[in-house]
Amino acid sequence: GRSRISPSSKSAMGFWFQSNESKNKLVTKDLAINSHLGSNLLKNGDNNISQKANLDITVVEPHRKSRFYYWLSLIALSGVSLVATIDATYGEGRDKYQNLALLCSGTTLVISFVVSLMHISSVTTRYVVGTKFEGLCSYILMICWDVGLAVMSKPDNNLALDKDTGYIKNANIYFSSWGAFVVTVIIFAKYIQSIHNINLRAELKRRPRRLTLWFGLMASSLILSGSSGDIYTSKCETENSNISFCVIANRSVILGLCTGFVGLGMACFLLFSSENAKTLIFLSAELVVSFVMATVNGIGVSHITRESGPGGVINNLFFASWGCLCLSIWIFFNCLDEISSFVNLHTVQYAYLLMLSLSTIPHIK
């Protein structure tokens, strides 16, 4: 039942294997010649092709993909904001601020849609990815949403927040406007990172871990002071205003400004004096400052977010006040953890040096 191979079949198979071996040798020889020629071309200074290929592989592709997803997110967020704003102001006489909110959402939707289409096609990618056109679009939209967010979040404009109570009236406008603002900032930051070849993760690893926390505290405090100022302007400039309510709103503005200055100062010191920031003296001072910030913001939250306070409803002031408190506590425990690690490390080093010094002392018999 076994199959037999005829001598003619064996000779044919042998010829086939020999021919394949000779072809493989020829292909290997051609590859060696081509690689030798390619290396000679590179040695002679023809580096343009390699530089372009390297740029396409290592720079354009990752940043194109990452920013492309953010441009798509911006389409969705601006679309939600546009539809929600039209629905909220439908049938009413729109004022200039409501028209400005519509203009901001509509402009963002058109620009982000065009840029996303240009990201898809390989022909138009070269005209948008990492170019001045993309940088200009991202910068314009970031400024647009900086203004649009202030307009939509102001209670007097009666868009995201209620004019009378100050709570969130339209959640779609509120959260989509905040999301669009954050996405535009991220797109512009990634654009700057790509054109200057900045490795943001490596730079942040070189700096102290609390640098981003202090910057976050500064940003939250600016929102705290701005929101308190808007509430004070809209509620406390009338004769029938609540005195305790207005006093808390006024003190919230002062609290936000003071916290912002402290956060900016600490962040700048960590940024420009990163080596001195690792000493025990500065860590102790930072621990004290963060403890004071946590205490002050804790007292502020208890007054701002109570039922009769300006942050007693869900609004920007509510989130900003709690954000300042949480970041202050986070910084405090981070400093405490780093101080304990610093002390433990130096204790081990001192013990090791003491053992070495004792081992060098001659023993007395």
N, C-alpha and C positions, 0 to 999 in steps of 0.2 A: 503494500500500500504506500510505499515511500515514492515521492516524485524524484525523478532523475533528471539531471541537467546534461544535455548533450555537449560534446566537445565544441561544437560550433557556437553554442550559447555561451560556454565558458570563455571562448576567445573573444566573443562580442562584448561580454561584460568586462573582461580585462582591458579591451581597447577603450571602453567607455570610462573606466576608472582612470586609465592613463591619460585620456584626453582631458578629463576633469582636473587631474592633478596639474597638467601642463597649463590649463586655463587659470587655475588658482595661482600658479607661480607667476604667470604673466600679469594677473591682476595685482598681486603683491608687489611685483617689480614696478608696475605703473604707479601704484600708490607711493612707493618709496621715491620714485623719480619726481612725482608731483609734490610730495612733501619737501623734497630737497630744493625744488624750484621755488616753492612757496617761502621756505626759509631764506633763500637767497634774495627774494624780492623784499622780504622784511629787513634783511641786513642792508640792502641798498637804499633803504630809507622810504620805501613805499608803504607808509603806515596809515594812510588815509582810510583804506578799506577796513583794516583791523580796528581803527578807532571808531568808525561809523558802526561797524558790527557790534563792537563792545558797548557803544552808547545805546543802540537799539535793544540790546539784551539786558543790560544791567540797570539802565536809568529809565528809559521810556516805558518799558513794559510794566514794572511794578507800580510806578507812580500813575501811569495811565489807568491801570485797573483800579487802584485805590481811589483816585479822584473820580473815576467814572461812576462808581457806586454812590459816592456822595452827591454827584450831579443828579443821578436818578432819584435819590432821596429828596433832593431839593425840588424836583418836579412834583412829587407827591405832596410834600408839605405846603408848597405854594399853591397847589391846586385846591387842597383842603381849605387853606386860608381864604382863597379867592371866593370859593363857593359859599363858605360860611359867612363871609362879610357881605356878599350880595344878598344872602337869605336874611341876615340880621337887619339890613337896611332897606329891604324891599318894601315898596309902598310908602316910604317916608321921604321927606325932602332931605337928601344927603348934604351935609355941610362940607367944608373944605378938608377937614381932617379925615372924615370917612372916605372922601374921594381919594385922598392921599394914601389911605390904607389899601383901597382897591388898586390904585396905580402901582404900589409897591408889590402886591401879590401878582398882578398881571404881568408886570415887567419881569419879575423873577421867573414866572412860568415860561415865558417866551424865550428868555436868554438861556435858561437851564435846558430847555428842550432842544434848542439849536446846538448848544455845546455838546449835549449827550449824543445827538445824531452825528456830529463831527468826530466824536470818540469812536463810534462804531466802525466807520469806514476807514480802511487803511490808506485811502487816497487823501482824505481830509484830516487824518490824525496829525500829520506833520505840521498842519497850520494851526493847531489848537493846543496840543500837549506840550507844556513847558514853554510856550511862546508868550509874547507880550499881550496877545489877544486874550488868552486865558487869564493872565494876571489882571488885565484891565477889567474883564467881566467879573472875576471874583471880588476884586476891590470895590467895584460899583455896587454889587449886590450886598456886600458886607456893610457899606455905608447906608444903602437903602434900607436894610433891615434894622440897622441901628436906629434910624429915624422911625421906621414903621413899627418897631416894637414899642417905642416910647408912645407913639400915637395910639396903638391898639390897647396898651395896658393902662392908659389914663382913664380914670372913671368918668371924667367930664365928657369924653367922646362917646360913651355909651356903646362900646363895641364888645370887648372881652369882659370888662368889669361893669357892674351896675352903677349907674350914676348916683343913686341915693344911698345904697348900702355899702358899695365898694367890694362886694363878693364877686366871684367868678360867675358871670351870667351866661357866657358862651364858651364852653370848654374847648370847642374845636378851634376857635380863633386864638384863644389863650395859649394852648399847648403847641399848635402848629406854628404860631409866630415865634415862640421861644425856640422850637426845634429848627426852624429855618435860620434864625440868627446864629445858633450854635453851628449849624452845618456850613454856613458861609464863612465863619471864622476858621473852621477846620480846613476848608478848601483853600483859603488864602494862605494859611500857615503851611499846608503841604506844598503849595506852589512855591513859596519862598524856600522851603526846605529842599525842593528838587533843583531849582536853578542855582542855588549856592552849594549844592552837594553837602548839606548839613545832615549828619547822623544824629537825629534828635535823641534817640534812646541812649547812645553812647555819651552824649553831652550831659544828659540828665543823670546818668550813672556816676559821672565824675563829680557832680554837685551833691550837696546834702539832700537827703530824702525829703526834708520838710520844705524845700524851696517851692514846690508846686502847691503845698498846703497853704503857705503864706500868701502866694498869689491868689489862690482860691478865696482865702479870707478877705483879701483886699477887694476882689470882684464882688463878693457877697455883701460887703459893707457899702460899696457904691450903690448897689441895688437897694439896700436898706435905707440909705439916706435919700436917694431919689424918690423911692416910693413914699417915704414919710413926708417929703416935701410936697409931693402931689396931693396927698391926703390933707395936709395942713392948708394948702392953698384953696382946695375945693370945699373944705368943711369949716375952717376956722376964720374965715374972713367975713363972716356974717354976724349980726348982732345976737342971734339966738344960738350961737355955738356953745357946745359943752366945754366948760373950762378944763376939767380933768382930762377929757379926751384930747384937747388941743395941747395941753402941757405934755402929755405922753408923746404925741406926734412931734412936737418941737424937740423934745429930748431924744427922740429916736433919730432925728436928723443929726444932732450933735454926736450921738453914739456911733452912727455910721461913719461920720467923717473922722472921728478919732481912731476908730478901729481900722479904717482904711489907711490912714497915715502910718500907724504902727505896722500894719501888714506890709505896706510898701517899703518902709525902712528896713524891716527884718529881711525881706526878700532881696533887696538890693545888697545888703551886707553879705548874705549867703551867696549871692551871685558873683560879687566882685572880690570877696575875701573868703573864699571857700576853705583855704588852709587854716586861717585863724578861727573859722567857725567850728573846727573840730577840736578845739581846746576845751579843757574842763571849765575854764572861767566863762567862756561864751556860752557853753551848754547850760551852765547854772543860771546865767542871766536870761537866756532864752526860756528856761523852765519857769523862772519867776514872771517874765512877761506873758507867757502863755497862760499861766495860772491867773494873773490879773485879768487878761482878756476873757477867759472862761467865766470868772466870777462876775465881771461887769455885764457880759452878754447874757449870763444866766438870769441876773436881776432884770435886765432889759426884756428878755423873753417873758418873764412872769408878769410884767406890766403890759407889754405890747399885745400879747396874745390872749389876755383875759377877755371875758365876754364883752365888757364895755370899752375895750381898747381898740386902737386903729387896726391891729392885726388879729382881732377876734374872729374874723371871717377868713376864708381861704382866698388869699390874694398874694401879690408879690411881697408885701411886707411880712406876711406870715412865713413864707418859705425862706426869705432872706434872713430873718431874725433867727430862725432855727438853724439855718446853714452856718451863720457866724458862730453860734454856740457849739455846734457839732465839730466844726473845724478847729475851734480853740481847744476843745477837749482832746481831739485827736492829736494836735501838736503837743499838748502837755504830756500825754502818755508816751508819745514818740520820743520826746526829750528825756523823759524819765527812763525809758528803756535804753536809750543810747548812753546815758550817764552811768547806769548800772553795768552795761557792757564795758564802758571805758574803765570804770573802777576795777572790775574783775580782771580785765586784761593787764592793767598795770600792777595789780596785786600779784598776779602770776609772774610777771616779769621781775618784780622786786624780790619775790621769793626765790626765783631762779638765780638772780645775781647774788643774793645772800648765800645760797648754797655754794655757788662758785667761789665766793670770797672765803667762806669757811673751809672749803676743801683745799685752798692754797696755804692755809696757816699750818706750819709744821706741828706735828703732835709732840707733846711733852711726855717723855717716858718717866 
